[in-house]
Amino acid sequence: MTDGNTYAINRHLDDQEDWDALQEVTAELEQAEARIEELEVKLAKAVRIAEVLSGAVEYDHHGNVADTEERQAIKELSELKGQDDE
């Protein structure tokens, strides 16, 4: 059986461990949020570059994009541009 002081000390140590764990998780979350912001900036740049480059594709005599891979890339770009930024 433990006395009141031992219980209080153990409770305080448990609370401190919980607080430390919460602080660690909070720091990791802040780092993740910063990384997401960096990636969003890179994605925006990549989309702008892809839009510019998509204007440089070759077209067939029907006015369609001649290269299958280029067609697919333009389709994916259109889909990406249509997505919400949730």
Sequence and secondary structure as in RCSB ss.txt:
>XXXX:A:sequence
MTDGNTYAINRHLDDQEDWDALQEVTAELEQAEARIEELEVKLAKAVRIAEVLSGAVEYDHHGNVADTEERQAIK
ELSELKGQDDE
>XXXX:A:secstr
   HHHHHHHHHHHHHHHHHHHHHHHHHHHHHHHHHHHHHHHHHHHHHHHHHHHTT  B TTSSBS HHHHHHHH
HHHHHHHS   
